Amino acid sequence: MQNFKFIDGTVTSPLGFTAQGVCASIKPSNKTKRDLALIYCEKPCAAAAVYTKNLVKSATIQVTKKHLENGIAQAVIVNSGNANTCNADGVEIAEKMCKTASDALSVNPDDVIVASTGVIGQPLPIQPVIKGVEMMKGTLSKEGGTNAAEAIMTTDTVKKEIAMEMTLGGKKVTVGGIAKGSGMIHINMGTMLSFVTTDAAISSQMLEEALREAVEDSYNMVSVDGDTSTNDTLAIMASGLAGNEPVTEKNDDYRVFVEGLTEAFKSLAKKLASDGEGATKLLVCNVSGAKTKKDAVCVSKSIICSSLLKAAMFGADANWGRVLCAIGYSGADVDISKVRVSFKSCKGEILVCENGAGVEFSEEKAKEILLEKEINILVSLGDGDGCAEAYGCDLTYDYVKINGDYRT
Amino acid sequence: MQNFKFIDGTVTSPLGFTAQGVCASIKPSNKTKRDLALIYCEKPCAAAAVYTKNLVKSATIQVTKKHLENGIAQAVIVNSGNANTCNADGVEIAEKMCKTASDALSVNPDDVIVASTGVIGQPLPIQPVIKGVEMMKGTLSKEGGTNAAEAIMTTDTVKKEIAMEMTLGGKKVTVGGIAKGSGMIHINMGTMLSFVTTDAAISSQMLEEALREAVEDSYNMVSVDGDTSTNDTLAIMASGLAGNEPVTEKNDDYRVFVEGLTEAFKSLAKKLASDGEGATKLLVCNVSGAKTKKDAVCVSKSIICSSLLKAAMFGADANWGRVLCAIGYSGADVDISKVRVSFKSCKGEILVCENGAGVEFSEEKAKEILLEKEINILVSLGDGDGCAEAYGCDLTYDYVKINGDYRT
């Protein structure tokens, strides 16, 4: 039985949260797209975050880490259009962003989470931020959550929002979230930005552990282009307003919470993958029968990251040899002679490789299956119980177009 | 002083070698392109080879490994259009190819090196091979080397040949070689196929060691798309006809030979990179000032493999933030605050990043530099003496086009 259900909603669905997003012209040339957002809770929250493992980090990460040392936050300020990375005055600007938000929202500046996304290495001007926050003052609302989701988009073509209900200790608990992805997405905390809220009562420590557990099988299994971003930040805030018995240890409620959170993140991760830069389809690679879970993770990531396979999927070409090739160089302990591969979509499933060798199949049927928008690549290794699922997208002309001249 | 010089020539330039290539219609639809080649030496040669590290391997690799156990070979048979990989009868067919060559050339079947390149997982018919070898019988010549270079091409747009002279113990020694690359090229023995010949007198053991040394800084530093092929084979044969004092230990002559071989391989590796699938330009990433050579290798490969940077180079966009990003996730031990990056081509050099942060530069000048066909990405880490050079290419619409529907 599922302990959770998805509902319509966004980052403001849990009790206590409001948000807003406006066009602050962070990039002077941007006159219409929302590019600055605030998320606010009426009371201080337990809070935690995970960040990119890239050595090159946005100044915002340094500041957010410091602000979350006490496990408490009450607001988020985030901009798109500029990553605030590799800038000499980056930390100073990030602190100023927090101060601007704290003044407008009457919260402690140390309780503000700050994040940025966009071009690396261009100074981030504070003036548009000040102006944008001024515009938002007094306008934060439940409905504003969707504007915040829009404001964090860069080359994303659709906004990514989610909401979910679960029951903890007899009380209804809500989780809400937004995310932005698109390019520079890889499997080490594989998103650029995601902000998640909940009204669950949970200690900062348990919240952080739940976050780390939930990330493993969701955001850490996404790749768009193999490039780990410098700005990845996934932050969560828990208001406690649901009134459940506070989760302070790894009990049954904790398990239910982690399970729900994992599914919420998986859903957002799939949205990121299917809206990867230039992508025309979502690829889900399910690996089973591996010797260990680690081998399964290794194989599924290797397949989802193969440029050749991604290009073949764009062309709806059942080129299973490229799946085998990617298994072969994954580094996993695999007996190739036991490998079985099939492709699946809403149009059916087709077996293309068994015992490590090709089988006869209808190219016509395969084409029909692969022309769909969501493709499952099913790999069975016949060697144990390890399984994993990774998320990616096809490689298209538009990926090249978007990234061939992103800055100008 | 350089101990070698490049000359016009090919795999047949060294004394004793002849070759030929014909259209054998390995793919029934191919009626014009040469797709089968023979390389032959008038006497048995010391021989060695290195192969892909992919767990999935062409059947030809198994057969060639067995045939080279005694360190001796006299001929090569190689086809394009079919990889002979993941086929139930692969080994049997590869042995039949050797037998066909050995009959036509009157050599021992165990002294034949066999290789294939093309689509994975489609049975390779022996009949066209028999017919093709029949066509070549009696026609092998010095001039035929160029036909052999053509016959191993798949999606390559130009053939890759090289020849070089050096002096070993007062005698002129010649090295010749051909290679094919294009897609599915990555840094573990990063080519699909390369056959190198020499008339140097050298023992099988020293030849193998020289091969392994020379590969490190050349073929192992190339990436087109991050996909390690299943068929990579680099084989070398030494006829000994130059009459030099045989190299049987790591003396001065051995050093000269390794140095020359490394440069010959680097030259072929650059040809592979600049003719990578869909590529419009060659990228050479020079890293200096790393703590260790290993760190330098790590950083240079990471940069050359970044899809985002490759797309930016296609668009002639001086997006140095992507260089820093790739340094950051390379896994190397780097102090980002010391990093210096510039772009260089025949149009000049432009500094874009110093002390890990952007510097003002002329976008116009940067564009002019980056519109050239060969771009150097110069990275200085300011932290030691380690240096490395890696080779790659840009990511273009045509890469996607070529790989979106390769099989049909």
Boltz contact constraints between the chains, C-beta under 6 A:
constraints:
  - contact:
      token1: [A, 54]
      token2: [B, 328]
      max_distance: 6.0
  - contact:
      token1: [A, 54]
      token2: [B, 329]
      max_distance: 6.0
  - contact:
      token1: [A, 55]
      token2: [B, 328]
      max_distance: 6.0
  - contact:
      token1: [A, 55]
      token2: [B, 336]
      max_distance: 6.0
  - contact:
      token1: [A, 56]
      token2: [B, 324]
      max_distance: 6.0
  - contact:
      token1: [A, 56]
      token2: [B, 325]
      max_distance: 6.0
  - contact:
      token1: [A, 56]
      token2: [B, 328]
      max_distance: 6.0
  - contact:
      token1: [A, 56]
      token2: [B, 336]
      max_distance: 6.0
  - contact:
      token1: [A, 86]
      token2: [B, 324]
      max_distance: 6.0
  - contact:
      token1: [A, 86]
      token2: [B, 357]
      max_distance: 6.0
  - contact:
      token1: [A, 88]
      token2: [B, 357]
      max_distance: 6.0
  - contact:
      token1: [A, 120]
      token2: [B, 321]
      max_distance: 6.0
  - contact:
      token1: [A, 121]
      token2: [B, 321]
      max_distance: 6.0
  - contact:
      token1: [A, 121]
      token2: [B, 358]
      max_distance: 6.0
  - contact:
      token1: [A, 184]
      token2: [B, 308]
      max_distance: 6.0
  - contact:
      token1: [A, 225]
      token2: [B, 307]
      max_distance: 6.0
  - contact:
      token1: [A, 226]
      token2: [B, 307]
      max_distance: 6.0
  - contact:
      token1: [A, 227]
      token2: [B, 306]
      max_distance: 6.0
  - contact:
      token1: [A, 227]
      token2: [B, 308]
      max_distance: 6.0
  - contact:
      token1: [A, 228]
      token2: [B, 329]
      max_distance: 6.0
  - contact:
      token1: [A, 230]
      token2: [B, 325]
      max_distance: 6.0
  - contact:
      token1: [A, 306]
      token2: [B, 227]
      max_distance: 6.0
  - contact:
      token1: [A, 307]
      token2: [B, 225]
      max_distance: 6.0
  - contact:
      token1: [A, 307]
      token2: [B, 226]
      max_distance: 6.0
  - contact:
      token1: [A, 308]
      token2: [B, 184]
      max_distance: 6.0
  - contact:
      token1: [A, 308]
      token2: [B, 227]
      max_distance: 6.0
  - contact:
      token1: [A, 308]
      token2: [B, 403]
      max_distance: 6.0
  - contact:
      token1: [A, 311]
      token2: [B, 400]
      max_distance: 6.0
  - contact:
      token1: [A, 311]
      token2: [B, 403]
      max_distance: 6.0
  - contact:
      token1: [A, 311]
      token2: [B, 404]
      max_distance: 6.0
  - contact:
      token1: [A, 314]
      token2: [B, 404]
      max_distance: 6.0
  - contact:
      token1: [A, 315]
      token2: [B, 404]
      max_distance: 6.0
  - contact:
      token1: [A, 315]
      token2: [B, 405]
      max_distance: 6.0
  - contact:
      token1: [A, 317]
      token2: [B, 405]
      max_distance: 6.0
  - contact:
      token1: [A, 317]
      token2: [B, 407]
      max_distance: 6.0
  - contact:
      token1: [A, 319]
      token2: [B, 407]
      max_distance: 6.0
  - contact:
      token1: [A, 321]
      token2: [B, 120]
      max_distance: 6.0
  - contact:
      token1: [A, 321]
      token2: [B, 121]
      max_distance: 6.0
  - contact:
      token1: [A, 324]
      token2: [B, 56]
      max_distance: 6.0
  - contact:
      token1: [A, 324]
      token2: [B, 86]
      max_distance: 6.0
  - contact:
      token1: [A, 325]
      token2: [B, 56]
      max_distance: 6.0
  - contact:
      token1: [A, 325]
      token2: [B, 230]
      max_distance: 6.0
  - contact:
      token1: [A, 328]
      token2: [B, 54]
      max_distance: 6.0
  - contact:
      token1: [A, 328]
      token2: [B, 55]
      max_distance: 6.0
  - contact:
      token1: [A, 328]
      token2: [B, 56]
      max_distance: 6.0
  - contact:
      token1: [A, 329]
      token2: [B, 54]
      max_distance: 6.0
  - contact:
      token1: [A, 329]
      token2: [B, 228]
      max_distance: 6.0
  - contact:
      token1: [A, 336]
      token2: [B, 55]
      max_distance: 6.0
  - contact:
      token1: [A, 336]
      token2: [B, 56]
      max_distance: 6.0
  - contact:
      token1: [A, 357]
      token2: [B, 86]
      max_distance: 6.0
  - contact:
      token1: [A, 357]
      token2: [B, 88]
      max_distance: 6.0
  - contact:
      token1: [A, 358]
      token2: [B, 121]
      max_distance: 6.0
  - contact:
      token1: [A, 395]
      token2: [B, 400]
      max_distance: 6.0
  - contact:
      token1: [A, 396]
      token2: [B, 400]
      max_distance: 6.0
  - contact:
      token1: [A, 397]
      token2: [B, 397]
      max_distance: 6.0
  - contact:
      token1: [A, 397]
      token2: [B, 400]
      max_distance: 6.0
  - contact:
      token1: [A, 400]
      token2: [B, 311]
      max_distance: 6.0
  - contact:
      token1: [A, 400]
      token2: [B, 395]
      max_distance: 6.0
  - contact:
      token1: [A, 400]
      token2: [B, 396]
      max_distance: 6.0
  - contact:
      token1: [A, 400]
      token2: [B, 397]
      max_distance: 6.0
  - contact:
      token1: [A, 403]
      token2: [B, 308]
      max_distance: 6.0
  - contact:
      token1: [A, 403]
      token2: [B, 311]
      max_distance: 6.0
  - contact:
      token1: [A, 404]
      token2: [B, 311]
      max_distance: 6.0
  - contact:
      token1: [A, 404]
      token2: [B, 314]
      max_distance: 6.0
  - contact:
      token1: [A, 404]
      token2: [B, 315]
      max_distance: 6.0
  - contact:
      token1: [A, 405]
      token2: [B, 315]
      max_distance: 6.0
  - contact:
      token1: [A, 405]
      token2: [B, 317]
      max_distance: 6.0
  - contact:
      token1: [A, 407]
      token2: [B, 317]
      max_distance: 6.0
  - contact:
      token1: [A, 407]
      token2: [B, 319]
      max_distance: 6.0
